Amino acid sequence: AENGPNTGKIGKNGNDITILKFSITPTTNVTIKDLDVNLKVADANVATADLSDLKVKDADTGSTLTSKSSLGTATIVSVSGTDYVSFSNANTPATTSLATNTFTLSDDFSISANTTRNFIVTIDTANTSTVTGAVITAGIGLGTTDNYVKDDESNEYISTSDIVPSSVTGNAQTVEAPTLAVSKATLPSSNTFVLGAD
């Protein structure tokens, strides 16, 4: 299930920024063998080092379960007139006909039967002007093929038709530079100082 965050804004120069929250509730003890993280980045200016360190973490403990530290070289592709970022280290990079990059992460982790486990997808943003304005949408896929989730009791893979839903997509997060409003305080009407007063 997709649990947020709502469409919003995230900062540049940030570490482990949450771009997706989701949960999984199996009816049997399972091991997640593969997990697709789908990443769509709408922007014409993102450079190679602007986004990095894609992680899936346990939302309750903060522990990292699987990750991709380098997304690879960033190039711009146009899909239906909109510019998107294609990352060379994606298992399926974005193309002129597909705006989403798919990273298949393969570090195993287990979930107990009838237990809801909460997860987050995080990313690092660089302190650059080129990352500002990037619109990031993340998703998760569990059922591209039948070898993503293994039933620990039967030692067999769970069919994609038995994973409902087999994928979820989060809401768009726009990278913005932090702002700080500073205003001049009104001076007091009297500037009287008392020296030596108790």
C-alpha positions as CSV (number, residue, x, y, z in Angstrom):
1,A,0.0,0.0,0.0
2,E,1.2,3.5,-0.8
3,N,1.2,5.7,2.4
4,G,2.5,9.1,1.2
5,P,4.0,11.6,1.5
6,N,1.5,14.0,-0.1
7,T,2.5,16.0,-3.1
8,G,4.9,18.6,-1.7
9,K,8.4,20.2,-1.6
10,I,11.7,18.8,-0.5
11,G,15.0,20.7,0.0
12,K,18.3,20.5,-1.9
13,N,21.5,19.6,0.0
14,G,19.6,16.9,1.9
15,N,20.4,13.4,3.0
16,D,17.8,10.5,3.2
17,I,14.9,12.6,2.1
18,T,11.7,10.6,2.1
19,I,10.1,10.5,-1.4
20,L,7.7,7.5,-0.9
21,K,6.1,5.6,2.0
22,F,4.6,2.2,1.6
23,S,3.7,-1.0,3.5
24,I,3.6,-4.7,2.8
25,T,1.4,-7.2,4.6
26,P,1.9,-10.9,3.6
27,T,-0.3,-13.8,4.6
28,T,2.7,-16.1,4.9
29,N,6.3,-15.7,5.9
30,V,8.1,-14.2,2.9
31,T,11.5,-13.1,1.7
32,I,11.7,-10.1,-0.6
33,K,14.3,-11.2,-3.2
34,D,14.0,-8.3,-5.6
35,L,12.4,-4.9,-5.4
36,D,12.0,-2.4,-8.2
37,V,12.3,1.2,-7.3
38,N,10.8,3.3,-10.1
39,L,12.1,6.9,-10.3
40,K,10.7,9.6,-12.6
41,V,12.5,12.9,-12.5
42,A,11.0,15.7,-14.5
43,D,13.7,18.4,-15.2
44,A,15.8,19.7,-18.0
45,N,18.8,20.7,-15.9
46,V,19.6,17.8,-13.5
47,A,23.3,16.9,-13.5
48,T,24.9,13.6,-12.8
49,A,25.8,14.3,-9.1
50,D,22.5,16.1,-8.2
51,L,20.6,13.0,-7.0
52,S,22.2,9.9,-5.4
53,D,22.0,7.2,-2.7
54,L,18.6,5.7,-3.4
55,K,17.5,3.6,-0.4
56,V,14.7,1.5,0.9
57,K,14.6,1.7,4.7
58,D,12.5,0.3,7.5
59,A,10.3,3.2,8.4
60,D,10.0,2.1,12.1
61,T,13.7,1.3,12.8
62,G,15.4,3.5,10.2
63,S,17.6,0.6,9.1
64,T,18.6,0.5,5.4
65,L,17.4,-2.7,3.7
66,T,18.7,-2.2,0.1
67,S,20.2,0.7,-1.8
68,K,21.8,2.1,-4.9
69,S,24.5,4.6,-4.0
70,S,25.2,5.9,-7.6
71,L,22.4,6.5,-10.0
72,G,24.9,6.8,-12.9
73,T,25.3,9.4,-15.6
74,A,22.2,11.7,-15.9
75,T,21.1,12.6,-19.4
76,I,17.9,14.4,-20.5
77,V,15.3,12.6,-22.6
78,S,12.1,14.2,-24.0
79,V,8.8,12.3,-23.6
80,S,5.7,13.9,-25.2
81,G,7.3,17.3,-25.0
82,T,8.4,17.1,-21.3
83,D,12.0,16.7,-20.3
84,Y,12.9,13.8,-17.9
85,V,16.2,12.5,-16.5
86,S,17.6,9.1,-17.6
87,F,20.1,7.5,-15.3
88,S,22.7,5.1,-16.8
89,N,22.8,2.8,-13.7
90,A,19.1,2.0,-13.8
91,N,18.3,-1.5,-14.9
92,T,15.8,0.1,-17.2
93,P,16.8,3.7,-17.9
94,A,14.2,6.3,-19.0
95,T,13.9,6.7,-22.8
96,T,12.1,9.0,-25.2
97,S,9.1,6.6,-24.9
98,L,9.3,5.9,-21.1
99,A,9.8,8.6,-18.5
100,T,10.6,6.2,-15.6
101,N,13.9,4.7,-14.5
102,T,13.7,1.3,-12.9
103,F,16.3,0.2,-10.4
104,T,16.1,-3.4,-9.4
105,L,17.5,-3.8,-5.8
106,S,18.4,-7.3,-4.8
107,D,19.3,-7.3,-1.0
108,D,17.0,-9.9,0.7
109,F,14.8,-9.0,3.6
110,S,12.0,-10.9,5.4
111,I,8.5,-10.1,6.5
112,S,6.5,-12.3,8.9
113,A,3.0,-13.6,8.1
114,N,0.1,-11.2,8.9
115,T,2.5,-8.5,9.9
116,T,2.4,-5.0,8.3
117,R,5.9,-3.7,7.7
118,N,6.3,-0.1,6.9
119,F,9.0,1.2,4.5
120,I,10.3,4.5,3.0
121,V,12.2,5.3,-0.1
122,T,14.8,8.0,0.4
123,I,17.2,9.9,-1.8
124,D,20.0,12.5,-1.4
125,T,19.9,15.9,-3.1
126,A,23.0,17.9,-3.9
127,N,23.6,21.5,-3.0
128,T,23.5,22.7,-6.6
129,S,21.4,25.1,-8.6
130,T,20.7,22.5,-11.2
131,V,18.8,20.2,-8.9
132,T,16.4,23.0,-7.9
133,G,13.0,22.5,-9.7
134,A,13.4,18.8,-10.3
135,V,10.0,17.0,-9.8
136,I,10.6,13.5,-8.3
137,T,8.0,10.7,-8.3
138,A,9.0,7.4,-6.8
139,G,7.2,4.0,-7.0
140,I,7.7,0.4,-6.0
141,G,7.3,-2.8,-8.0
142,L,7.1,-6.3,-6.6
143,G,5.7,-8.3,-9.5
144,T,7.5,-7.8,-12.7
145,T,8.3,-11.5,-12.8
146,D,7.6,-14.4,-10.6
147,N,11.0,-14.4,-8.8
148,Y,10.6,-11.3,-6.6
149,V,8.9,-12.7,-3.5
150,K,9.6,-16.2,-2.0
151,D,7.2,-18.0,0.3
152,D,9.5,-19.2,3.1
153,E,7.2,-22.1,4.1
154,S,6.8,-23.7,0.6
155,N,10.2,-22.4,-0.6
156,E,8.5,-21.3,-3.9
157,Y,8.2,-18.0,-5.5
158,I,4.8,-16.2,-5.3
159,S,3.1,-15.6,-8.6
160,T,2.8,-12.0,-9.7
161,S,-1.0,-12.5,-10.0
162,D,-1.1,-13.2,-6.2
163,I,0.6,-9.9,-5.3
164,V,-2.1,-7.2,-5.1
165,P,-1.2,-4.5,-6.0
166,S,2.0,-5.5,-7.7
167,S,3.2,-1.9,-7.8
168,V,2.4,1.5,-6.2
169,T,3.4,5.0,-7.2
170,G,3.8,7.9,-4.8
171,N,3.2,11.6,-5.2
172,A,5.4,14.2,-6.9
173,Q,8.0,16.0,-4.7
174,T,9.6,19.2,-6.0
175,V,13.1,20.1,-5.0
176,E,13.4,23.7,-3.8
177,A,16.1,25.8,-2.3
178,P,15.6,26.8,1.3
179,T,14.4,30.3,1.9
180,L,14.6,32.6,4.9
181,A,12.6,35.8,5.3
182,V,14.4,38.5,7.2
183,S,12.7,41.8,8.2
184,K,13.9,44.8,10.1
185,A,12.4,45.1,13.6
186,T,10.6,48.3,14.5
187,L,12.8,50.4,16.9
188,P,11.3,51.2,20.3
189,S,10.0,54.8,20.6
190,S,12.3,55.6,23.5
191,N,16.0,54.9,23.7
192,T,16.5,55.6,27.4
193,F,19.1,53.6,29.3
194,V,19.4,53.6,33.1
195,L,23.0,53.0,34.2
196,G,23.7,51.6,37.6
197,A,20.1,50.7,38.4
198,D,19.4,47.6,40.5
